[in-house]
Amino acid sequence: MRLPLDRFQNYRTITARFASKATCGHEIKAGDQVGYNPRLKPAKTVCAECWRRWVAENCEAEMYEFNLPY
């Protein structure tokens, strides 16, 4: 079974080199730390604000999962 490619683990943080519009629909400014998924064709981007929120949500979920009792 193949996992979908549009998952958090397939994204990485990059610094935007130019202004553009993210796949999420928000604006990206040069220098923003954004999420980037090169595995998809065309590649997908997530704006800085959405990316920070998504990273925080996944960090919280990971902490929760590691602290669950067996």
MOFEN-V96717 format. One record per helix or strand of 2 or more residues. SS is the DSSP state (hx for helix, st for strand). FROM is the first residue (numbers start at 1). TO is the last residue. If there is no record, write none. Layout:
SS:FROM:TO + SS:FROM:TO
This chain:
hx:8:10 + st:12:15 + st:20:21 + st:27:28 + st:33:37 + st:44:46 + hx:48:66
